[in-house]
Amino acid sequence: MMAKTFSEDLVEDFKNLYETKERYDTIINVGKEPNVASIHAHSVILCTRSSYFRRAISDEWVKRKDVDLNSQKDEIILELLVAADGFLIQKLTDFVQEFLIKNSCKFLQQSPIKMVHFITYNKQFNELNETYLETICEKPKLLFDSEEFFHWRKMH
């Protein structure tokens, strides 16, 4: 019972930090001009929860102002989506989900099994799930003609 109480308190504390923006040390700008939103965050939490942010906030990236999702591997983008959702950073969650939706054919072509697995086990991303399932239904060859699918079928 005590563990449950502490974890609930911890969740409330993190939620309070996010809502009050108290002692933030990182600002994440999401969107493109003129529709840019700023998310105030805590780098220690971002780095602890996400290898994407661990790299993004590292010395080699820290001076960059924009992070280009186009240059990231699909697993990093998916990890960012899950981390943003877990931290209740809705604007970042929406931004990453929108990026994955706009590029659904590309991601299904590159990693169809990984993407199907992701949407199967992450139902909270409703719009992403619907888009990927619709894309697969409309263009089943993206899945069935892929090397990844061929190897997956051999293993199962």
N, C-alpha and C positions, 0 to 999 in steps of 0.2 A: 504494500500500500504506500509506503514512504517513497519508493522509487517513482511511482506514478505521480505523486504530488510534486516531487522535484522536477520531473520532466515537464509537467504542465506549467510549473512556475518558470522554468527555463524558456519554454516556448513563448510564454507571455512576456518575459524579459526581452527576448529577441524581437518580438512583435513591437514592443514599446520603443526599442532602439530604432527600428525602422520608421515607425510613425513619427517619433519626435525628432529624428535626424540628429540626435545628440551624439557629439564626438565623432561624427563621420570623418573619414579621411580620403574618401574616393567619391568622385562624381562620374556617373555613367550617363553619357548623353545618348539618347535613343531616337532614331528617326532622322529625317533629312529636313533641312530648312524649307519652309518656315515651320514645319511641324516637329519640333525637337522637344523632347521631355528630358528632364534631368532627374536621375535617381541618385540619392545620397546613400552611400553604403560604407561598410567597414571592411577594409582590405583584409584584416585578419580572418574575418568570417568567410569572405569570398574565397580566400586562398585555402582555408581549411576544408571547405566544402567542394571545391572544384579545381581540378588540375588545369582547366582552361584558364581560370583567373590566376592560378599560381604562376602560369607562364606569362599571362598578359600583364601581370603586375611586377614581373621580374625586372631586373635592371636592364635587360636588353630591349624590353618593350615599353617600359614605364613612361618614356617621353612621347610615345605616340598618342595622338589625340583620338584617332578613330580606329576602331577594330573592324577589319573587313572580313565578314563571314565567308565571302567567296573564296578566300585563301585558306580556310580551315578545313580539316578533315571532318567527315560526317560524324564520327564518334565524338569529336570535341563539340560540335554544334549540338548534338543530342544531349551531351552532358551539360552544356550551358543551359539548354531548355529545362532540363530536370532541376538544375540548381536554382535557376530563376523562379521556377514554380515552387520549389521547396522553401525558398526565402520569401515567397509571396511578393515578388517583384513583378507585378502584373504587366507593366509596360514593357519590360525586357522579355517576359514570357511571350507576350503578344508579338513583339518584334521578331523574335527567333522563330516562333510558330509561323508567322507570315512569310518569313524568308524560306522556310522549309516547304510551305504550300506553293509559293511562286516557283520554286525549283523542284517540284515533285517528280517530274519526269527524269530530271538529271539524277536525283538521289535514288529513284527506283531503278534507273539504268545502271548506276554504279554499284549499288549495294541493296538489291531487292530483298534478300532474306533478312538482312539487318533491319531494314526499314519496316518490313512486315512484322518482324519480331517486336520492334519498338512500339508500333501502334497497337499491337495486340496486348502488350503488357503495360501500356501507359494510356489507359482509356480517358484520363482526365483532359487530354488534349482533343476535345471533340471535333473541332474544325479540322485539325490535322488528320485525325482518323478518317473522317468522312471524305476529305479530299484524296487521301492516298487510296482508300478503297474504291472510290469512283474512278480514279486514274487507272487502277489495276483492272477494273471492270471494262473501261473504255479501251485500254491498251494492254491486254493481257500478255502480249509478246514481250513487254518490258520485263516481266517476271519470268515467263516460261522459256524465253530464248536466251536468258542470261547464263553465263558460265557458272555463276554462283548457285543458281537454281539447279543446274545440271549436277554439280558436285554435291549439293545438299540432298538431291534425290538418291544419289548413289549411296550416301551414308545412311539414309533412313529406309 
